[in-house]
Amino acid sequence: MENILVPKHVQSLWIGEQLSNVEKLCIQSFLDHGHEFHLYTYQDIKNIPSGTKIFDANEIMKEESIFRYKDGWAKGSVSGFADVFRLLLIKNRGGWWVDMDIICLKYLDLTSDLIFCTSNEGEYGSVVNNCIFKAPVNHFFFDYCLDKIDQIDLINMDFGLAGPFLFQEAIKDLKLRENALEYDFFNPINWKNVGELILEDRSALSKYKELVRPIFKPQTMPGRRITKNSYTLHLWNEVWKNYHYDKNKRYPTSSIFEKLKKKHGIK
């Protein structure tokens, strides 16, 4: 893989007029670790962390093209639209894309010009995701993905069809698997473990079992802890919505979420 200069900025999209503590933590964590944060918006958002660079999302896709999932697990979500937006944004401007539920743990000093993330999905192993990735302008990966999107009924598609599932298909067909890093680089904690391991939504017994898990069930540890490789932590926004976790609520001070909020001054 070719090496290039490490871009300082990361890029994302937010649709709405307000940020929750999750999105504020996302932005602030990247700023605190030395990145510029380029946020594309359609609305005037009042509570964006100071230092964020704001861009007009209409430059990439017009506001009237926004759509939401009609049915299923992510009903009402704009994540399908965001899946398409990120492809057009990075195709045209290059660099890093990060979802607004990605928390920076250390500066993204990875020098490869093409990087994909994976998540641990148990028996399926490390599976490609699209929540954070890096690519150069006009890479052939985008041509493949956008050609596929032209064949999809975006308004009625299933969750993830233009997102993680499309990335998985593209990376397989284009033989780009070597550019997909192991899950613990960007998604060290699996989406199934958000409540238990990130928010401390668990009993004392469950907490004790987690302490002894590495000893008695080491084979079950993948997807359950941050490692020395971890550049980011994914908070899995759709899980919060589906399980009715309040993104502005205070959770136990011992939780990973509250520790990160404290570190980055999110109140």
Secondary structure, 3 states (H helix, E strand, C coil): CCECCCCCEEEEEECCCCCCHHHHHHHHHHHHCCCEEEEEECCCCCCCCCCCEEEEHHHCCCHHHCCCCCCCCCCCCCHHHHHHHHHHHHHHHCEEEECCCEEECCCCCCCECCEEEEEECHHHCEEEEEEEEEECCCCHHHHHHHHHHCCCCHHHCCCCCCCHHHHHHHHHHCCCHHHECCHHHCCCECHHHHHHHHCCCCCHHHHHHHHHHHHHCHHHCCCECCCCCCCEEECCHHHHHHCCCCCCCCCCCCCHHHHHHHHCCCC
